[in-house]
Amino acid sequence: MEEDLLFPVGICLSARVPVRPLQVLEAHEQGINAVRFSFGSDLLATGGTDRVIKLWDVRAGSLTHRATLDGSTEGITCVEFDHMGRRILAASHNKSALLWRLDDSAPKVTLTGHSRKVTAARFTCVPHQVVTGSTDRTVRLWDLNRAACECPSVLSSDCDLVCSDSSIISGHFDCKIRVWDSRTVSCVQELPSQGRVTSLDLSSDRRQLLSCCRDDCLQLLDLRWTNDRMCFRADGFKCGGDSTKAVISPDGCYLAAGSADGAVYIWNVSTGGLETRLPDRHR
């Protein structure tokens, strides 16, 4: 399978300059469902349908395989590094989330309790807490010290989660984005969306929330002023599935999303227009 395109931080993209992958790797035996950089960008984690996570050292734009983390009995749906870069969390089709130390290929903790596949797993801003979301219509907040969880009621399947200082934000198939108080595990706000939410991402300053929806639109929401929204569309861009991802660049200047046509579309936040379309090298 062709690997994601890698760019050095701060690169200026232009629709007039062709962009080509620096490296293409046959990384997994089956499809790659999740890709995540560590906070220092020196490590990359990929999670696949082949039930493993692979860790890659990133040096000068090239990837070198470091380790393979196994222990899941079904495909990986989501991966995330903790802020210290010592642990990695993954969601899985086997109704659980798994936590590894980076120096150990076997999972340290397995979080079970969901009745259907887990679509999202994130570290909260509290070191011993993680949150998971599932198609069983529940969001669960886990205390790793006690191996216990709190489970508020949700009315729709959860697709993705992000965490701010005191909130958990979840995107759902009922065209709603829900904001939860992580201290009381209660829903404090519901934000309407134009379609089924497929992914969420927070800007590095945690002020802006990006959502990708099945209506082929990306929406950037200012969390300080919830009526302040920007929509991003482009000819040819199509949200091809319920797991389509969109992300905000580290400097907050660009948005990127994968499209059903095999290309990656990148928008300029300042102008609201399409900055470039990375060639359709995925099949």
N, C-alpha and C positions, 0 to 999 in steps of 0.2 A: 504494500500500500504506500502511496506517495505521502511523504511527511509534510507537516505544516511548514509554511514559509517563515523564515526567521529574519528579523531586522534589528540592527543595532539601535539602542535607545536614542531618540533625538533625530533620526533620519528625516529629511524633508522629502515627502512623496510628491510626485507630480504625474499627472496623467500623460505628460509628454515623454516621460522617461520609462522605458521598459524595465520591469522588475522581474527577476528570475530567481528561482530557489538557489540558495547557496549549497544545499546538500539534499539529496533524496535518499532515504533509508528504507529498507524492508524491515520495519521495526517490530511488527507483531504478526502472528500467524493468521489472525482474523482482523476484523474492522477495529479502528481506533475510535473510541467514543469520547475520550477526555484528554485534554492537553493542558498542563499548567506549569508556569515558571515558578521557581522559588522567589522569595522577596528580594534576594540579592541577584537574581537572574543568572546564577552560576550553575543551577540545576534545572532540568526539565523532567517532568513526570508525564508519562503517557499511560492511559488505561484502556484496555481492550476487551473485545468480546471473548478473547482467548483466556479471560479470567485472571490475568496478571497485570501488575504495574511495572513498568520499566523506568529506571532512573538513568538520566543522561547528563554527563558533564558537558557544560557549554563553554567552549573556549574559541575565541576569534571566529565566531559564527559557525563553528562545526560542532557536531555532537559525537561523544564517545560513550559507549555503554558502560555504566558503572555497576548496576545491580538489578536484579529482578525480584520483586516482592510477590509472593504467592500466598495462598490461604483462602481465597474466595472460591466458592464452588460454582459461581456463575459470573457472567460478564460484569465488568466495571462500568459504572455510569457517570461517575464524578470523582475528581481527585483534587486535593488541596494540601498545601504546605502550611505548617504553623508559622507564626511570625518569627520564631527563633531559628527556623530551618532545621529542627531536630526530629520532627514527626511528620507523618503524612496520613491523611484521612481519606477514605474512599467510600463511596456508596456503591451498592451492588444490586443486581437483579435477584439475588438470593434472599431478599427481604431484610438485609442487615447492612450495617456500616462497620468498617474495619479500621483500626488504628495501628500503624507501624512506627517503630523507631527506625531512623534511616540506616542505622548500623546493624539491623536485624531483619532478615528476610521473612521471618514468621510474624504474623500479627500479634501485637501485645494485648489488644482488647478487641472483642467482637461484640457489637451492640445489636441485640435482637429484641424484637417486640412488634415490628411492623408486620402486617399481614399480606402486603403486596410489595412489589419492587421499590427500592429506595432510589429516588431520582436525584437527591441532593444531600450533601453532608458538608457542614462548614464548622470551622472553629469560631467561637464567639470571642468577644474582647476579654472574657474571663478565662484565665489559663486552663482551668480544669473543666470547662464546659464546651460541648459541641451541640449542634442542632442538626436534625435530619428531617427531610420531607419525603413523602411517599405518595404513590397513587392509591393508597388505602384511605386517603383524605385526612391524614393526621400530620401534624408537625410535632416533633418530640424534642424536648430540651433535656440533654443528658448531663448528669454530674459524674465525671469520671472518677472522682474520689470515692463516691458511694455506689457506683455502677447502677444508678437509679435514674429514672426519667420522669418528667412531667409531660402530659399529653393533652393539650387543649383540643376542643372540637373544631373541625374545619368542614365546610360544606362542599368542597370541591377538591379534586386531585391536585396535589402540589407538583410543580415542575422544577422550580429552582428557588434558592434561598441566598440572601446576602445578610451580613450582620454589620450594624453600626455600633456606636458606643453603648447604647442602652436599648437598642431595638433589633428585632429580627424582621426582615421584610421577605415576604413569600409571594411568588407568582403562581397563578392557578389557571386551570382549564375553563373556569366559569367567567373568564374575562375580568378577573379582579386581581388587584395587588393588595395584599393585606400587611399592615404594620402591627407588630406585636411588641408589647412591653416585656423585655426579657426578665424583668424582676418579678412580675406577677403572672407571666405567661398568659396574658390576655390580649385580645385583639382591640387595638385602640383606634384604628382607622382603616377604611376600605377605599381604595382608589380605583375608579373604573378604567378599563383598557378597551381598545378597539377590537381585540381578538383574543384567542387563547394565547396565554403567555407561554413562551418557550424558553426564555432565559432572562436573567437579571444580572446587572453588574453595577458596582459602586465606583465612583471616581475616587482617586487616591485621597482627596480631602473629605470624602464621605458626604459631600454636599449635593451631588447629582446622582440620580438613579437612571440607568439605561435598561429599557425593556425591549425585547424582541417578540413580535406577535405573529400569529398566523395570517393576519391581514396584509402581510408583506410590508410592514412598517416598523421602523425603530422609533422609540419615543424616549426623549431625554427630559427628565423631570427634576426641577430644582426642589429639593426636599425642604428648603426654608420657605418657599412659596409654592404650595402644591398646585396652584392654578397656572404656574409658569411652565409650559411644556413646549418642546420643539419636536416636530415629526420629520423623519428622514426616509425618503423613498428614492428609487432609481429605476429607470427603464431596464428591464432584464432581471432585477433582483427579485427572488422569490424565496420565501421562507418554506422550505421543502418538507419540514417534519416537526414533530413536537419536541425534538431535542436540538433544534437549530440554535446556535450560540451567537451572541454579539458581545463585544467588549469595548471598553474605553481605554485609550492609550494612557500610559503613565502620566503624561503631561496634560491630559484632558483635552487635547486639541483635535483628536481624531476618534472616529468610531469605526469598528470593523465587524463584518458579519459574513458568514459563509452562506452561499446561495445554492439553490437546487440545480443551477446550471454548471456547477463545479468550479465556480470562480469565487474569489473573496472581494467584497465591495468595501471601500473605505470612504467615509464622508468627512468633510471638514466641518467642525462644530461651529466655527466663527461664521462661515458663509452659508452653512446649511446645505451646501451642494455636494455632489459626488466628487471626491478628489481623484480617485483612480479605481480601476478595476484590475485586480491581479489576474493574470491569465488563468484560464480554466485547465490547469494541469491535473486536477483530480478528475476521476472518471465518474 
